[in-house]
Amino acid sequence: MGKINWSRVVLGGLLAGVVLNVVDWLLYGVWLKQDFASAMQALGKPGSMDNLIPWFVFLDFVYGIGLVWVYAAIRPRFNPGVSTAVIAGVAVWFFVALMHSLGEAPMALFPQRLYTLSTCVALIQMPVATVVGAYLYKEF
């Protein structure tokens, strides 16, 4: 097995991060913006979460690098290509998005609809971001 090409992981990860950020902006900044504002107000935290946007943007780039890293790590066993990138994206979705939602949802911090929508969108978002980022990944 070859070594991981870290410069390509970072490069592909940043591209995957762009995909994640665009989808998150559409989902949380446009489509569900009012729903989350209402949920935060119900929690006694009124006001805009706009001051957290730089943090969420940064995290999406870190997630993107993580997605491409998982792709690079499983590539020798599953062979390079789109199907392996989808497997990596779904695996990360399972352990990050789904498990987080399943762990947090019973606390009812947010309406169930928000957990369901964000988890379902992430099921598409993460594999697509991995496929896009993996396109730039090459072994040495």
N, C-alpha and C positions, 0 to 999 in steps of 0.2 A: 504494500500500500504506500502511496505517495504521501508527501507532506502537504499540509494545507497551504495554499498560496494566500497569505494574509492580506497582501495589498489588494488582491482581487476580491477577497471577502469584504473588505472595507468598501471598495469601489462599488461592488454589486449591492452591498448592504445599504449604502447611501441612496442608490437608485431605488431599492425596495422601500426605503424610508420615505422617499418622495411619494410613492404610490400610497403608502399607509397614511401619510399626512393629507393627501388630497381626499382620500375616502373619509378620513376622520373629520376634515373640515366640512365636507358635504353632510355627513351624518350628524355630527355634534354641533357644528357651527351654523348649519342651515336647517336641516330637516327636524332635528330633535332639540334645537336650542331652547325653545319655549318650554318644552317638557322638562328639560333639566333645570331650567330656571325655577319652574314651579316646584320641582322636587327639592331643590336646595332651599327654597323659601319654606317649604313644609318642614324641613329639618332645622329651621331657625337660622339658616345661613343665607339671608337675602343678599342681593347684590350680584354683580357680574363675576363670572369666573375668568374674565378676559386676562387678568393678571397671571393666570396659570398657563396660558397658551404657549409661551416659550418653553416651559417645562414639558408640556405634552408633545410639542414639536421635537424637542431633543429626545424624548423617550421613543418616539416613532422611529427616529434614526437608529437608536440603539436596538430596538426590536428588529429593524431591517437588517442590521449587521448580524444579529443573532439568527435570523431566518436563513441568511445565506451561509452562515457558519454551519448550521445544522445540515443544510444541503451539501456543503463541501465535505462534511464528516461522513454522511451516509452514501455519498456518490460511489465510492469504491465497491460497496456491497450491492447497490441498487442500479448502478450504471448511470452515466450522465444523461440528462434530458429532462423534458417537461414532467414526465410522470414521477420522477424522483423529486423534483422541486415541489410538486403537489403533495407528495407524501410528507416531505419536510414541513411544508406549510400547515398541513392538517395536524401533524404531530405537535407542532408548536401551538396551534390553535387549541388543541385538546388540553395541553398542560398549562397554558397561560389563560386563554379567554374562557373556555368552558369551565375549567376547575375554579377559576376566580368567580365566575357568575354563580356556579353551584354553591360555592362557599359563602358568598355574600348575600345572595337572594333571600335565604331564610331569615336574615336580619331585617328584611323589609325596609332598608334604607331608601330605596328607590322603588317606584312602581314596577311590578313584574314585567310590564310591557317594555320598559327600557332595558331590562336585563335580556329579555328575549330578542328584541330587535338588534341590540348591539352585538350579542353573541352570534346571531345568525348572519349579520353582515360580516363579522370577523371570520366566519367560516369560508366566505368567498374572498374577502380582502387578504387574508394571510397567504393562502396558496397563490393567488394572483401576484402579490408582491414578491413572493419567493421565486416564481417563474420569471418575473421581470429582472430581479436581481441576479438570478442564476445565469441569465443570458450572458452576463459579463464575466462570470466565473470561469476561469481556465486553470488547469494545473500548470505548473511551471513550464 
